[in-house]
Amino acid sequence: MLSLDFYWRMIRPHTLSASFTPVFIGTAFAMQQSGHLRDLLLVAMLLATVLIQIAANLFNEYFDYRGGLDTKDSIGIGGTIVHDGASPGFVLRTAFICCLIAMVLGIYLAWSTSWWLLVVGAICMVIAFIYAGGPLPLSRTPFGEIFAGGIMGAGITCIAYFIQMNHMTPQVLWVALPPFILIGLILTANNLRDRLGDQKGGRRTLVILLGHRKSVLFMFGGLMLAYLWTFILLGIGHKWVILLPWLSAWRVRKVIGGFAKENQSPQEMMPAMAQMSKLNRDYGTYLALALILEFFIP
């Protein structure tokens, strides 16, 4: 019988901040505008996005194994097929089960808000699949960051806002930019760790095109933009608390410092990758808290 520890490793818990922080940000922005929370819809949205993230992780593991990218020598936060002996079919079936449960939750959310949400949710699940599979997986191209940040970052933020408010506003895009950047950079960090192995496997990710040094500079530029963006938000009318995400800025040094040295092994870069995930979690939490506090500040 498979252990709980096995399932915990299989879902790649370090990546899950990429699913729940955009939900918190979009929900918090809705609360800032309305002062109300539709709690059951929030719970359903959280579960659905976490399940989609897990499904994307499992699809990625399955197709990496099928494509010969994952071997017993691979270093990573997943690897249940090559390290734990899970069958590829089991991993694939689990991914589809996650999608099925997310679909049921999506039907509930659409019934509570708008049936157009089913179309949006279906598109998200299709992208989650073709991100890892298909004749040309998006994860193997230089555009992975755009799709990861666009769907799991900005897209989920906007959907979370819509679920609470039952309408959209262009203003939500201003607070959706940081999760777009940071979730894209989680992928950059992952690909930077796996750069040499991915290159041998025929991938053409952004970090392979840029090389190690330029990829680290790209990450630093993206992180600076995410933090400086809070001043843009302040300038368009948000309260001073919108600067709260700066409380997480100390992690930038750990991320960039951890990746700065070239010729590191994937194992040596693992702490920096974990710091990138924690930075996204902390930044998103502080931003969501700031948006909620704005409702109470005159």
Buried (B, 14 or more C-beta within 10 A) or exposed (E): EEEEEEEEBBBBEBBBBBBBBBBBBBBBBBBBBEEEBBEEBBEBBBBBBBBBBBBBBBBBBBBBBBBEBBEEEBBBBBBBBBBBEBEEEBBBEBBEBBBEBBBEBBBBBBEBBBEEBBEBBEEBBEBBBBBBBEEEBBBBBBBBBBBBBBBBBBBBBBBBBBBBBEEEBEEBBBBBBBBBBBBBBBBBBBBBBBBEBBEEBEBBBBBBEBEBEEBBEBBBEBBEEBBEBBEEBBEEEBBEBBBBBBBBBEBBEBBBEBBBEEEBEBEBBBEBBBBBBBBBBBBBBBBBBBBBBBBEEE
